[in-house]
């Protein structure tokens, strides 16, 4: 039995990652950090988080905190309003077995960046 015949157990998880400052991080010069909305594939949320943190570190970002919001199905069950664009990005993360940064929001002094 070949591995390609095995159905994928991958799911896509929505993650909010708080990042600190690091040289070469691409954030605006006066930002104190930021938040990334990410769609990441994994067999479970723990794997999606591990892969995301590893990729962000490779990209010269400094992940500080990760909050998981679950799969598309879990988010819909909780009443989240999810746009077609978000669903397309989630599908792309699943199809490509990848981590997709959907949004990056810089934090500035006085914003009161949220720690969960």
C-alpha positions in Angstrom: 0.0 0.0 0.0 1.5 3.3 -1.1 1.5 6.4 1.1 -0.2 8.4 -1.7 -3.4 6.2 -1.3 -3.7 7.1 2.4 -6.3 9.9 2.9 -4.9 13.1 4.4 -5.5 13.6 8.1 -4.4 17.2 7.8 -6.6 20.0 8.9 -6.2 23.7 8.8 -6.0 25.7 12.1 -6.4 29.4 12.6 -3.7 30.8 14.7 -3.0 34.3 16.1 0.7 34.7 16.7 2.1 37.7 18.7 5.6 38.6 17.6 8.3 40.7 19.2 11.0 42.8 17.5 14.0 41.2 15.8 16.5 42.6 13.3 15.2 42.0 9.8 11.7 41.2 10.8 10.1 43.5 8.2 7.9 45.4 10.7 7.8 49.2 10.5 10.8 50.9 12.3 8.7 52.4 15.1 6.6 49.3 15.8 7.0 47.5 19.1 5.9 44.1 17.8 2.9 42.8 16.0 0.3 40.1 15.4 0.0 37.6 12.6 -3.3 35.9 11.6 -2.2 32.5 10.2 -3.8 29.5 8.6 -1.6 26.4 9.2 -2.0 22.8 8.3 -1.3 19.9 10.6 -2.7 16.6 11.8 -3.5 18.4 15.1 -3.3 21.9 16.4 0.0 21.2 18.3 1.7 20.2 15.0 0.3 23.3 13.3 1.7 25.5 16.1 5.1 23.8 16.0 5.4 24.1 12.2 4.3 27.8 12.3 6.8 28.8 15.1 9.6 27.0 13.2 8.8 28.8 9.9 8.4 32.2 11.6 11.8 31.8 13.3 13.4 30.9 9.9 11.8 34.1 8.5 13.6 36.2 11.2 10.5 36.8 13.2 10.3 36.4 17.0 7.1 34.6 17.9 6.2 35.2 21.6 2.7 33.8 22.0 0.3 31.6 19.9 -3.5 31.5 20.4 -5.3 28.8 18.5 -8.9 29.3 17.2 -9.4 25.8 15.9 -10.4 24.5 12.5 -12.9 26.0 10.0 -15.6 23.6 11.3 -14.9 24.5 14.9 -15.0 28.3 14.2 -18.2 28.0 12.2 -19.8 26.0 15.1 -18.8 28.9 17.5 -20.6 31.3 15.2 -17.5 33.0 13.7 -18.2 34.9 10.5 -15.7 33.6 8.0 -15.3 35.3 4.6 -14.9 33.5 1.3 -11.4 35.0 1.1 -10.5 33.4 4.4 -11.9 30.1 3.3 -9.9 30.2 0.1 -6.7 30.9 2.1 -7.5 28.0 4.5 -8.0 25.7 1.5 -4.7 26.8 0.0 -2.9 26.0 3.3 -4.5 22.5 3.2 -3.8 21.9 -0.5 -0.2 23.1 -0.2 0.4 21.6 3.4 1.7 25.0 4.3 1.5 28.0 6.6 -0.3 31.1 5.2 0.1 34.5 6.8 -3.3 36.1 6.1 -2.7 39.4 8.0 0.1 41.2 9.8 -0.7 44.0 12.2 2.1 46.0 13.7 1.9 47.2 17.3 3.0 50.6 18.4 3.9 52.1 21.7 0.7 52.8 23.6 -1.3 50.2 21.6 -1.3 47.9 24.6 -0.5 44.8 22.6 -2.5 42.0 24.0 -1.0 39.0 25.7 -3.2 36.0 26.1 
